[in-house]
Amino acid sequence: MATAPVVPIVSVTMCVCRRTPFARLLPLARERGWALEDILRETGCGDNCGLCRPYLRRMLATGQTAFTELLTD
């Protein structure tokens, strides 16, 4: 009897390079009227490896700060 493959659960909640949670970035971005470029410049998040950029874009668009899917640019 074959078993179903194990599907890993994805949980992306922060910029790993800067160890900064999206839940901390969202209020700053809203308070200061930041766009993605402003977050990159002011916090360094998304400016190193860049893997969090799609998450930052979605965070700004939707207010979501925890993601269970892999996003790409």
N, C-alpha and C positions, 0 to 999 in steps of 0.2 A: 504494500500500500504506500503510495507516494504522499509525501507531506507537502503542504503549500510552502512556497518560498517565504522566507522572513523578509519583510519590507522594513527597512530602517525608518525610524521616525525622525524627521528633520525638525529642528527647532533653531531658528535664527533670530536672535534677539539683540545683537549688538555688533558694533564694529570690533572685530577681533584684534586688529592691529593696535587700536587705541584703547581697547577694553572699555568702550563707552556704550552703555545700553541705549537703544533707540528710544526707550521710554524716558530717558533723560534728555535726549536731543530734541524730541518733538516739541515739548513745551518751550524750549529755547528758540527753536525755529519759528514757532507761531508767535511768540512774544516779540521777537525781533524782525519778523517778516522775511526770514531767510529763505532763499532758494537753494538748490543743491550746491551751486558754486560757492555760496556764502558758507554753507556747512563745511565744505572742503577747506576753504580758506581760514575760517575762524576756529575750527576744531581739529583739523587734520584728518577727520574721519572721511573715508572714501578716497583719500589722497595717497595712500601707500599701495597696497595690493589692488585696491579697487573692487574687490568682490562684494563689498556692501553697497556699492552705488545703486544697483537696481532696487535694493531694499530701502535705501534712503529715498529714492524717487517715489516708490509706492507709499512709504511713510508720509511723505509730504502731500501726496495726492489723496490718500484715504484716511490718514490718522492711525493706521495699523502699526503696531510696534513689535509684534511677534508673528513670525512667519513659519508655516509648516510645509512650504514648498520651496524648491530651488528656483531662484530667479536668475536670469542672465540679462545682460544689456540688450 
